[in-house]
């Protein structure tokens, strides 16, 4: 900052006054700049603390590990990410997982492909090349994976081959679906959605403790639609479907050294291809 004045030699007193004012002004400006820098540094420090990344725990190698310690190419999606992006089926993973694609055979059997590796088989009992696991339990046939996205904690998609850990049905890779577990406190929720072609989606869950050692969680979903095509000869809708799925989980912890988990799920699929 500069200050200038035009004074003759007879104005020495006035010159001293102007010089003093300039020095004071420069000192105040420097103080303001220093305070602004300190405030900016403090704000950046607070933001860094607020946006500190949490450690992500996965079970890609069939044991709990930090994501940074797993030497496998995988994609992890938590429940909030799935909900925010509207991912409600395994089919939708193709929107966010690189190298993953989904299609259906002419009879509705799902065909999953990772990195171009898949098995195009229309048989209901056809063995996949991309394995699907629900809480470490393998799903032997792909038709049984319909409705698998139900009250889940996270999804891990492992690029293949994964035959060492997940068997000969994981040449393309594996999809590990981890369900939300029972809670100590009572929790419950309901979600209702409506879309084109009279699509209805109703989902809900209830979780809590029955005693000091027993906790349970029950979840269910019903979805249906009228189909997106119509047979002009019969007037009936084509590709209409109804899907009802449910899951029951029970955790029993009789002691600190023993924990037992039991779960059961069901799915009822009704499709109409006129």
C-alpha positions as CSV (number, residue, x, y, z in Angstrom):
1,X,0.0,0.0,0.0
2,X,1.4,3.5,-0.9
3,X,0.6,7.0,0.4
4,X,1.7,10.2,-1.3
5,X,1.4,13.8,-0.6
6,X,2.8,17.1,-2.1
7,X,4.0,19.3,0.7
8,X,6.7,21.9,0.7
9,X,9.6,22.1,3.1
10,X,7.7,24.5,5.4
11,X,5.1,21.8,6.1
12,X,7.2,19.4,8.1
13,X,4.6,18.9,10.8
14,X,1.9,18.1,8.3
15,X,4.2,15.6,6.6
16,X,4.8,13.8,9.9
17,X,1.0,13.6,10.5
18,X,0.4,12.2,7.0
19,X,3.2,9.6,7.4
20,X,1.8,8.5,10.7
21,X,-1.7,8.0,9.2
22,X,-0.3,6.0,6.4
23,X,1.6,3.7,8.8
24,X,-1.5,3.1,10.9
25,X,-3.5,2.3,7.8
26,X,-0.9,-0.2,6.6
27,X,-0.8,-1.9,10.1
28,X,-4.6,-2.2,10.2
29,X,-4.7,-3.7,6.7
30,X,-2.0,-6.2,7.5
31,X,-4.0,-7.3,10.6
32,X,-7.1,-7.8,8.6
33,X,-5.3,-9.9,6.0
34,X,-3.7,-12.1,8.7
35,X,-7.0,-12.7,10.4
36,X,-8.6,-13.7,7.1
37,X,-5.8,-16.2,6.5
38,X,-6.1,-17.7,10.0
39,X,-9.9,-18.0,9.5
40,X,-9.4,-19.7,6.2
41,X,-6.9,-22.2,7.6
42,X,-9.2,-23.0,10.5
43,X,-12.2,-23.5,8.2
44,X,-10.1,-25.9,6.0
45,X,-9.1,-27.8,9.1
46,X,-12.7,-28.2,10.3
47,X,-13.8,-29.3,6.8
48,X,-11.0,-31.9,6.7
49,X,-12.3,-33.3,10.1
50,X,-15.9,-33.3,8.9
51,X,-15.1,-35.1,5.6
52,X,-12.7,-37.6,7.1
53,X,-13.3,-40.9,5.3
54,X,-14.6,-43.9,7.3
55,X,-12.9,-47.2,7.0
56,X,-14.9,-49.6,4.7
57,X,-15.1,-53.2,5.9
58,X,-15.7,-55.9,3.3
59,X,-15.9,-59.7,3.2
60,X,-14.6,-60.1,-0.3
61,X,-12.2,-62.8,0.9
62,X,-14.8,-64.4,3.3
63,X,-13.5,-62.6,6.3
64,X,-13.9,-59.0,7.5
65,X,-11.1,-56.8,6.1
66,X,-10.5,-53.2,5.3
67,X,-11.1,-52.4,1.7
68,X,-7.6,-51.0,1.4
69,X,-6.1,-54.4,2.4
70,X,-8.0,-56.5,-0.2
71,X,-5.9,-57.2,-3.3
72,X,-9.0,-57.8,-5.4
73,X,-10.7,-55.6,-8.0
74,X,-14.2,-55.0,-6.5
75,X,-16.9,-52.4,-6.2
76,X,-18.7,-51.8,-2.9
77,X,-22.1,-50.1,-2.6
78,X,-23.7,-49.3,0.7
79,X,-27.4,-49.1,1.5
80,X,-27.5,-45.3,1.3
81,X,-25.8,-45.4,-2.1
82,X,-28.2,-48.0,-3.4
83,X,-31.2,-46.0,-2.1
84,X,-30.0,-42.6,-3.4
85,X,-29.4,-44.1,-6.9
86,X,-32.6,-46.0,-7.0
87,X,-31.0,-49.4,-7.4
88,X,-33.6,-52.0,-6.3
89,X,-32.5,-55.1,-8.3
90,X,-29.3,-56.9,-9.3
91,X,-30.2,-55.8,-12.8
92,X,-29.5,-52.2,-11.9
93,X,-25.9,-52.8,-10.9
94,X,-25.0,-52.4,-14.6
95,X,-25.6,-48.6,-14.1
96,X,-22.8,-48.2,-11.6
97,X,-20.5,-51.3,-11.7
98,X,-17.9,-51.2,-14.5
99,X,-17.9,-54.3,-16.7
100,X,-21.2,-55.7,-15.4
101,X,-24.1,-56.3,-17.7
102,X,-27.5,-58.0,-17.3
103,X,-29.9,-59.6,-19.7
104,X,-32.7,-62.1,-19.7
105,X,-33.2,-65.2,-21.7
106,X,-36.5,-65.7,-23.6
107,X,-38.0,-67.5,-20.6
108,X,-36.9,-64.8,-18.1
109,X,-33.8,-66.5,-16.7
110,X,-31.3,-63.8,-15.6
111,X,-27.9,-63.8,-17.2
112,X,-25.1,-61.9,-15.4
113,X,-21.9,-61.0,-17.2
114,X,-18.7,-59.5,-15.8
115,X,-15.8,-58.5,-18.0
116,X,-17.5,-60.2,-20.9
117,X,-17.6,-63.6,-19.2
118,X,-21.1,-65.1,-18.9
119,X,-23.1,-68.2,-19.7
120,X,-26.1,-67.8,-21.9
121,X,-28.3,-70.7,-20.8
122,X,-32.1,-70.5,-20.8
123,X,-32.6,-73.5,-18.5
124,X,-33.9,-72.8,-15.0
125,X,-31.3,-75.1,-13.6
126,X,-28.4,-73.7,-15.6
127,X,-25.2,-73.0,-13.6
128,X,-24.0,-69.4,-13.8
129,X,-20.4,-68.2,-14.4
130,X,-21.0,-65.1,-12.1
131,X,-21.9,-66.5,-8.7
132,X,-24.3,-64.7,-6.3
133,X,-24.0,-65.0,-2.5
134,X,-26.5,-64.0,0.2
135,X,-24.7,-63.7,3.5
136,X,-22.0,-66.1,2.4
137,X,-24.6,-68.7,1.3
138,X,-24.3,-69.5,-2.5
139,X,-27.4,-69.2,-4.7
140,X,-27.0,-72.2,-7.0
141,X,-29.3,-71.0,-9.8
142,X,-29.7,-67.5,-11.2
143,X,-33.5,-67.7,-11.3
144,X,-33.3,-67.8,-7.5
145,X,-31.6,-64.3,-7.4
146,X,-34.8,-62.5,-8.3
147,X,-35.8,-60.2,-5.5
148,X,-32.4,-60.5,-3.8
149,X,-32.2,-56.7,-3.2
150,X,-34.2,-56.7,0.0
151,X,-33.2,-54.8,3.1
152,X,-29.5,-55.0,2.4
153,X,-26.5,-53.5,4.1
154,X,-24.1,-53.5,1.2
155,X,-23.3,-55.2,-2.1
156,X,-19.8,-56.3,-3.1
157,X,-19.1,-57.1,-6.8
158,X,-15.8,-58.9,-7.4
159,X,-14.3,-59.1,-10.8
160,X,-13.3,-62.6,-11.8
161,X,-12.0,-65.1,-11.9
162,X,-12.8,-66.0,-8.3
163,X,-12.7,-69.7,-8.4
164,X,-10.3,-70.1,-5.5
165,X,-12.7,-68.6,-3.0
166,X,-16.1,-68.9,-4.7
167,X,-15.9,-72.1,-6.6
168,X,-16.1,-73.0,-10.3
169,X,-19.2,-70.9,-10.9
170,X,-17.3,-67.7,-10.4
171,X,-15.2,-67.6,-13.6
172,X,-16.6,-64.1,-14.4
173,X,-16.7,-63.0,-10.8
174,X,-19.0,-62.9,-7.8
175,X,-21.8,-60.8,-6.3
176,X,-21.9,-60.8,-2.5
177,X,-25.1,-59.5,-1.0
178,X,-25.0,-58.7,2.7
179,X,-28.3,-58.2,4.5
180,X,-29.0,-55.8,7.4
181,X,-28.7,-57.6,10.7
182,X,-31.1,-57.6,13.7
183,X,-30.8,-54.7,16.1
184,X,-31.0,-54.3,19.9
185,X,-33.5,-51.4,19.7
186,X,-36.8,-51.7,17.9
187,X,-36.7,-50.3,14.4
188,X,-39.3,-50.4,11.6
189,X,-39.9,-48.7,8.3
190,X,-42.2,-48.8,5.2
191,X,-41.5,-47.6,1.7
192,X,-44.2,-47.2,-1.0
193,X,-43.6,-46.3,-4.7
194,X,-45.7,-46.0,-7.8
195,X,-44.6,-45.7,-11.4
196,X,-45.5,-46.1,-15.1
197,X,-47.6,-49.0,-16.2
198,X,-49.2,-49.2,-12.8
199,X,-45.9,-50.3,-11.2
200,X,-46.3,-50.7,-7.4
201,X,-43.5,-51.3,-5.0
202,X,-44.2,-51.8,-1.3
203,X,-41.3,-52.7,1.1
204,X,-41.0,-52.8,4.8
205,X,-39.0,-54.2,7.7
206,X,-39.2,-54.6,11.5
207,X,-36.2,-55.4,13.8
208,X,-35.6,-55.7,17.5
209,X,-34.7,-57.8,20.5
210,X,-37.0,-60.6,21.9
211,X,-34.8,-61.1,24.9
212,X,-31.3,-60.3,26.1
213,X,-29.9,-63.0,23.9
214,X,-32.3,-63.2,20.9
215,X,-32.7,-60.6,18.2
216,X,-34.8,-60.9,15.0
217,X,-35.4,-59.0,11.8
218,X,-38.2,-59.4,9.3
219,X,-38.3,-57.8,5.9
220,X,-40.6,-58.1,2.9
221,X,-41.3,-56.5,-0.5
222,X,-44.1,-56.7,-3.0
223,X,-43.8,-55.3,-6.6
224,X,-46.0,-55.6,-9.6
225,X,-46.7,-53.9,-13.0
226,X,-49.1,-54.3,-15.9
227,X,-46.3,-54.8,-18.5
228,X,-45.2,-52.4,-21.2
229,X,-46.7,-54.3,-24.2
230,X,-50.2,-55.4,-25.1
231,X,-51.4,-58.3,-27.3
232,X,-53.8,-56.7,-29.8
233,X,-55.5,-60.1,-30.6
234,X,-56.3,-61.0,-27.0
235,X,-56.1,-57.6,-25.4
236,X,-53.9,-58.9,-22.6
237,X,-50.8,-57.2,-21.2
238,X,-47.4,-58.7,-22.1
239,X,-44.4,-59.0,-19.8
240,X,-46.5,-58.2,-16.7
241,X,-45.0,-59.5,-13.5
242,X,-45.7,-59.9,-9.7
243,X,-42.9,-60.5,-7.3
244,X,-43.2,-61.1,-3.5
245,X,-40.1,-61.7,-1.4
246,X,-39.3,-61.9,2.3
247,X,-36.5,-62.6,4.7
248,X,-36.4,-63.6,8.3
249,X,-33.2,-63.4,10.4
250,X,-32.5,-64.5,14.0
251,X,-29.4,-63.9,16.0
252,X,-28.9,-65.9,19.2
253,X,-26.0,-65.0,21.5
254,X,-26.1,-67.2,24.6
255,X,-22.5,-66.3,25.7
256,X,-19.6,-64.2,24.7
257,X,-18.0,-67.1,23.0
258,X,-21.0,-68.4,21.0
259,X,-23.1,-66.7,18.4
260,X,-25.7,-68.4,16.2
261,X,-27.3,-66.8,13.2
262,X,-30.3,-68.3,11.3
263,X,-32.0,-66.8,8.3
264,X,-34.6,-67.9,5.8
265,X,-35.9,-66.2,2.7
266,X,-38.6,-66.9,0.1
267,X,-39.7,-65.5,-3.2
268,X,-42.8,-65.9,-5.3
269,X,-42.6,-64.8,-8.9
270,X,-45.5,-64.7,-11.3
271,X,-44.7,-63.5,-14.8
272,X,-47.1,-63.1,-17.8
273,X,-45.6,-63.3,-21.3
274,X,-48.6,-63.4,-23.6
